[in-house]
Amino acid sequence: MKKQISLLFAAFLCCSTIGWAQTQEESKMKDEFYKTLNSLNQEKKQALDKKDYAKVEQCIWNIIDNYKKLPETVQKRIGLNYGYHYYDIACYQSLQKKTEDALKHFDLAFQNGYVNYAHIQKDTDLDNIRNEKKFQETLVKIREEGDYLYILQKAAEYTSTPPHFTYMEPSDSNLIAVKEYFKLDSVAGTGDELSKIKNILTFIHNRIKHDGQHNNPEHLNSIALAEACKDGSRGLNCRGLATVLNECYLAMGFKSRFITCMPKKYISDCHVINAVYSKTLDKWVWVDPTQNAWVMDENGTMLSIPEVRERMRTGLPLVLNKEANWNNKQKTTKEEYLDSYMAKNLYYINCTFRSEFGTEDKKYNPADYVALMPTGYYNDMEKGSYITYDADWFWQSPYQK
């Protein structure tokens, strides 16, 4: 054991010695580089005094070449500013009227971080190439990064108002197609507003089964989603069903959103339902196509998502409609659906600012979304989205001016 410890110590000592030797060697290389750099800078100054621009250019190239010969570890300790040196080369090539070379290295200066726009504008060394197209093209790019007053002047105004929610009009050609595809006039019936809302909900629930085990089809609009499920071999997850229902409501002139209901800590599951605006009740009402569900108070009045959430928090009565079910196979109970599942998934919610045909049938951009969170809470899953803690703003009437 003593021998083993001695060997380990010897190995450690050897490694330490090697590391120390390498550090010493690197320090020596660094010192030599700076010594040569000072010498080349002196040579460069003398050549510049004589206006020997070719010699000045060569001195700069020698500096770069000496740097490139160093090991990467030493280069990192020195950190040569390539942008500055390429800019200098472009200047002295311009003075020599080496136009193409000067333009090339002017662009290389920008690519390596040189963006001193103000200096470029008054640097007479570049006058021989200033009117060249390539020069102007590079200068435009430099201005976008280095003309700080210009950048400030282009900045957007501050705003005291949050973004607006928008809802596609039923006159849109895509929504007209949705209305015809699902025969929604017949589906909605001739009853009052709330009966039409319920009829459309039940129709979509019965037409497309819920399938939470698979992703939705590629194209995320109601017609494409329904077509993919037409033969009954597959269904849609809750988001897909809510997307279809949302576009059906929009096609019939209702203001509607699909709402993602999120838990405090996401593990593997959330839920997506719909909020459709009732003019009769002057509020958003909760509808869930996955469960053919809406929620009422003790008097049978349909409730909104924020009302359901607040009643859960304060213990006030909640009544689930008797028609609520999963895939027409299993009755949905208040205890399982509201008291357990949705209690988990109503910690915070999010939705898109725009409610339209194919809302999510495009590249994902978090800035298209808004999340309503409890005060003091934040979730990294909503990074890049608009965050609000104002429930009144989030649930504003779509008809308010």
C-alpha positions in Angstrom: 0.0 0.0 0.0 2.9 2.4 0.8 4.4 1.6 -2.5 1.1 2.3 -4.2 0.8 5.7 -2.4 4.3 6.5 -3.3 3.6 5.8 -7.0 0.5 7.9 -6.9 2.4 10.8 -5.3 5.1 10.4 -7.9 2.6 10.5 -10.7 1.0 13.6 -9.2 4.3 15.3 -8.8 5.2 14.4 -12.4 1.9 15.8 -13.7 2.4 19.0 -11.6 5.9 19.4 -12.9 4.8 18.9 -16.5 1.9 21.4 -16.0 4.3 23.9 -14.5 6.8 23.4 -17.3 4.0 24.0 -19.9 2.9 27.1 -18.1 6.5 28.4 -18.1 6.8 27.6 -21.8 3.6 29.4 -22.7 4.6 32.4 -20.7 7.9 32.5 -22.6 6.0 32.2 -25.9 3.7 35.1 -24.9 6.7 37.3 -23.9 8.4 36.5 -27.2 5.3 37.4 -29.1 4.9 40.8 -27.4 8.6 41.5 -27.9 8.3 40.8 -31.6 5.0 42.8 -31.7 6.8 45.9 -30.3 9.5 45.5 -32.8 7.1 45.2 -35.7 5.1 48.2 -34.4 8.3 50.3 -34.4 9.0 49.1 -37.9 5.5 49.9 -39.0 5.7 53.4 -37.6 8.9 54.1 -39.4 7.4 52.9 -42.7 4.3 55.0 -42.1 6.4 58.1 -41.6 7.9 57.4 -45.0 4.5 56.6 -46.5 5.7 53.2 -47.4 2.2 51.6 -47.3 3.4 48.3 -48.7 5.8 47.9 -45.9 3.2 48.9 -43.3 0.8 46.3 -44.7 3.6 43.7 -44.5 4.3 44.5 -40.9 0.6 43.9 -40.0 0.6 40.6 -41.9 3.7 39.6 -39.9 1.9 40.3 -36.6 -1.0 38.1 -37.7 1.3 35.3 -38.9 3.3 35.3 -35.7 0.1 35.1 -33.7 -1.2 32.2 -35.8 2.0 30.2 -35.2 1.3 30.2 -31.4 -0.4 27.2 -29.7 -4.1 27.7 -29.2 -3.7 28.0 -25.4 -1.3 30.9 -25.9 -3.5 32.6 -28.5 -6.4 32.6 -26.0 -4.2 34.3 -23.4 -3.3 37.0 -25.9 -6.5 37.4 -27.9 -5.5 39.2 -31.1 -8.1 41.6 -32.4 -8.5 40.4 -36.0 -11.1 42.9 -36.8 -8.8 45.8 -35.9 -5.9 44.4 -37.9 -8.0 43.5 -41.0 -9.3 47.1 -40.9 -5.8 48.5 -40.9 -4.8 46.2 -43.8 -7.9 47.4 -45.8 -6.8 51.0 -45.1 -3.2 50.6 -46.4 -4.4 48.5 -49.3 -6.8 51.3 -50.2 -3.9 53.8 -50.1 -2.0 51.5 -52.4 -5.1 51.4 -54.7 -5.3 47.6 -54.3 -9.1 48.0 -54.6 -10.3 44.3 -54.6 -7.9 43.4 -51.7 -9.0 46.4 -49.7 -12.7 45.6 -50.2 -12.1 42.0 -49.2 -10.3 42.9 -46.0 -12.8 45.7 -45.1 -15.5 43.1 -45.1 -13.3 40.7 -43.1 -12.8 43.4 -40.6 -16.6 43.6 -40.1 -16.9 39.8 -39.9 -14.4 39.8 -37.1 -16.2 42.4 -35.1 -15.0 45.8 -36.3 -18.0 48.1 -36.3 -16.6 51.6 -35.5 -19.0 53.3 -37.9 -18.1 56.9 -36.8 -14.4 56.3 -37.4 -15.0 54.7 -40.8 -17.0 57.7 -42.0 -14.1 60.1 -41.4 -11.2 57.9 -42.2 -9.6 59.3 -45.4 -7.5 56.2 -45.9 -10.6 54.5 -47.3 -11.5 57.3 -49.7 -10.1 55.3 -52.7 -12.7 52.5 -52.2 -15.5 54.5 -50.5 -17.7 54.7 -53.6 -17.3 51.0 -54.5 -20.6 49.0 -54.3 -19.0 46.3 -52.1 -17.8 48.9 -49.7 -21.2 50.5 -49.4 -22.8 47.0 -48.9 -20.4 46.3 -46.0 -20.9 49.8 -44.6 -24.7 49.2 -44.4 -24.1 46.1 -42.3 -21.6 47.9 -40.1 -24.1 50.8 -39.5 -26.7 48.3 -38.3 -24.3 47.3 -35.5 -22.1 50.3 -34.9 -24.0 53.5 -35.6 -25.4 53.8 -32.2 -27.5 57.0 -32.7 -29.0 55.5 -35.8 -29.8 52.3 -33.9 -31.4 54.3 -31.1 -33.5 56.4 -33.6 -34.8 53.2 -35.2 -35.8 51.7 -31.9 -39.5 51.1 -31.4 -41.5 53.4 -29.2 -42.3 52.4 -25.6 -45.9 51.4 -25.1 -48.3 51.8 -22.1 -50.8 49.3 -23.5 -50.4 45.6 -23.9 -51.0 43.7 -27.2 -54.5 43.1 -28.4 -56.4 39.9 -28.8 -57.8 39.5 -32.3 -60.5 37.1 -33.7 -60.9 36.2 -37.3 -64.1 37.3 -38.8 -66.6 34.7 -40.1 -66.4 36.3 -43.5 -62.9 35.0 -44.0 -62.8 32.5 -46.9 -61.2 29.8 -44.8 -63.9 30.1 -42.1 -66.6 30.0 -44.7 -65.0 26.7 -45.9 -65.1 25.5 -42.3 -68.8 26.4 -41.9 -69.6 24.5 -45.1 -67.4 21.5 -44.4 -69.0 20.8 -41.0 -72.5 22.1 -42.1 -72.5 24.2 -39.0 -75.8 26.0 -39.6 -77.6 22.7 -39.3 -75.4 21.6 -36.4 -76.0 24.8 -34.4 -79.8 24.6 -34.8 -82.3 27.5 -34.5 -82.3 27.8 -30.7 -80.8 30.5 -28.5 -77.1 31.4 -28.3 -76.2 29.1 -25.5 -77.9 26.1 -27.1 -75.9 26.8 -30.3 -72.7 26.9 -28.3 -73.6 23.5 -26.7 -74.8 21.9 -29.9 -71.5 22.7 -31.7 -69.5 21.4 -28.8 -71.4 18.1 -28.7 -71.1 17.7 -32.4 -67.3 18.0 -32.4 -67.1 15.7 -29.4 -69.1 13.0 -31.1 -67.5 13.4 -34.5 -63.8 13.1 -33.5 -62.7 10.9 -30.7 -60.1 11.9 -28.2 -56.7 10.2 -28.5 -54.2 11.5 -26.0 -51.5 8.9 -26.8 -50.5 10.3 -30.2 -49.4 13.6 -31.7 -51.8 15.5 -33.9 -51.5 15.4 -37.8 -49.1 17.8 -39.5 -51.5 20.5 -40.6 -53.2 22.2 -37.6 -56.4 23.5 -39.0 -59.9 22.2 -38.4 -60.6 20.8 -41.9 -57.2 19.0 -42.2 -57.5 17.6 -38.6 -61.1 16.4 -39.3 -60.0 14.8 -42.6 -57.2 12.9 -40.9 -59.8 11.4 -38.5 -62.6 10.8 -41.0 -62.2 7.0 -41.3 -62.3 6.6 -37.5 -58.9 5.0 -37.3 -57.4 7.8 -35.2 -58.5 10.7 -33.1 -57.0 14.0 -31.8 -55.4 15.0 -28.5 -57.1 17.7 -26.4 -55.3 20.5 -28.3 -56.4 19.2 -31.6 -60.0 18.9 -30.5 -59.9 22.4 -29.1 -58.4 23.7 -32.3 -61.3 22.2 -34.4 -63.9 23.5 -32.0 -62.4 27.0 -31.9 -62.5 27.4 -35.7 -66.1 26.1 -35.7 -67.1 28.8 -33.2 -65.2 31.5 -35.2 -66.9 30.3 -38.4 -70.3 30.8 -36.7 -69.4 34.3 -35.6 -68.6 33.5 -32.0 -65.4 35.0 -30.4 -63.5 32.0 -29.2 -60.0 31.0 -28.0 -58.4 27.7 -27.1 -56.9 27.8 -23.7 -54.0 25.7 -22.4 -54.5 24.9 -18.7 -51.2 24.4 -16.9 -50.1 22.9 -13.6 -47.7 24.7 -11.3 -45.0 22.1 -12.1 -45.3 20.4 -15.5 -44.5 16.7 -15.4 -46.1 15.1 -18.3 -49.6 16.5 -18.8 -51.7 19.6 -19.2 -55.1 20.2 -20.8 -56.5 22.3 -23.5 -60.1 23.5 -23.5 -62.1 26.4 -25.1 -63.4 29.7 -24.0 -66.3 31.0 -26.1 -67.9 34.4 -25.5 -71.6 34.5 -24.7 -73.3 37.8 -25.5 -76.3 36.5 -23.5 -74.2 36.1 -20.3 -71.7 38.9 -21.3 -68.7 36.6 -20.4 -66.5 33.8 -21.6 -67.9 30.4 -20.9 -66.0 27.1 -20.3 -66.4 24.4 -23.0 -64.3 21.2 -23.2 -64.6 19.1 -26.4 -62.6 16.3 -24.9 -65.2 15.7 -22.2 -68.2 17.4 -23.9 -68.2 19.4 -20.7 -69.4 22.8 -19.5 -69.5 23.9 -15.8 -72.4 25.7 -14.0 -73.1 27.3 -10.7 -75.8 26.1 -8.3 -78.4 27.9 -10.4 -77.5 26.2 -13.7 -75.7 29.3 -15.1 -72.7 28.5 -17.3 -69.4 29.6 -15.8 -66.2 31.0 -17.2 -62.8 29.6 -16.7 -61.8 32.3 -14.1 -65.1 31.7 -12.3 -64.5 28.0 -12.1 -61.0 28.5 -10.9 -62.1 31.0 -8.2 -64.9 28.7 -7.0 -62.4 25.9 -6.7 -60.2 28.2 -4.5 -63.0 29.3 -2.3 -65.1 26.1 -2.1 -68.2 27.4 -3.8 -70.5 24.9 -5.6 -69.6 23.7 -9.1 -72.0 21.6 -11.2 -70.8 19.6 -14.2 -73.3 19.0 -17.0 -74.9 15.5 -17.0 -73.8 15.0 -20.7 -70.1 15.1 -19.8 -68.3 12.0 -20.9 -65.1 10.6 -22.5 -65.5 9.3 -26.0 -69.1 8.3 -25.3 -67.7 5.4 -23.3 -67.2 6.7 -19.8 -69.2 9.2 -17.8 -67.1 12.2 -16.5 -67.6 13.0 -12.9 -67.1 16.3 -11.1 -64.8 14.7 -8.5 -62.4 13.3 -11.1 -62.6 16.0 -13.7 -62.9 19.2 -11.7 -61.7 18.5 -8.1 -58.7 16.5 -9.2 -57.7 16.9 -12.9 -58.6 20.5 -13.6 -57.6 21.6 -10.1 -54.1 20.5 -11.1 -54.3 22.2 -14.5 -55.6 25.6 -13.5 -52.6 27.0 -11.8 -51.9 29.2 -14.8 -53.1 29.4 -18.4 -52.0 30.5 -21.7 -53.3 31.2 -25.2 -52.5 32.9 -28.5 -53.1 36.6 -29.1 -54.6 35.7 -32.5 -57.6 33.4 -32.8 -57.9 32.4 -36.5 -58.0 29.6 -39.0 -54.8 27.5 -38.6 -53.6 29.5 -35.6 -50.8 27.1 -34.9 -50.4 25.8 -38.4 -47.1 27.8 -38.7 -43.7 28.0 -37.1 -43.9 28.3 -33.3 -43.0 31.7 -32.0 -43.4 32.2 -28.2 -44.1 35.9 -28.7 -47.5 34.9 -30.2 -48.6 33.7 -26.8 -49.7 35.2 -23.5 -49.7 33.5 -20.2 -51.8 34.5 -17.2 -50.0 33.7 -14.0 -50.6 34.1 -10.2 -48.8 37.1 -8.8 -45.2 36.3 -7.9 -45.1 33.1 -10.0 -43.1 32.5 -13.2 -42.5 29.4 -15.3 -39.6 29.0 -17.7 -41.9 27.1 -20.1 -43.3 30.5 -21.0 -40.0 32.1 -21.8 -40.4 34.6 -24.7 -44.2 34.8 -24.2 -46.1 37.9 -22.9 -46.6 37.4 -19.2 -49.5 39.0 -17.4 -50.9 38.9 -13.8 -54.0 40.8 -14.7 -57.0 38.5 -15.1 -59.4 41.3 -16.0 -57.2 42.3 -19.0 -56.7 38.6 -20.1 -60.5 38.0 -19.9 -61.6 41.3 -21.4 -64.7 41.3 -23.6 -63.8 41.0 -27.3 -66.4 43.7 -27.9 -65.0 46.3 -25.6 -63.6 49.4 -27.3 
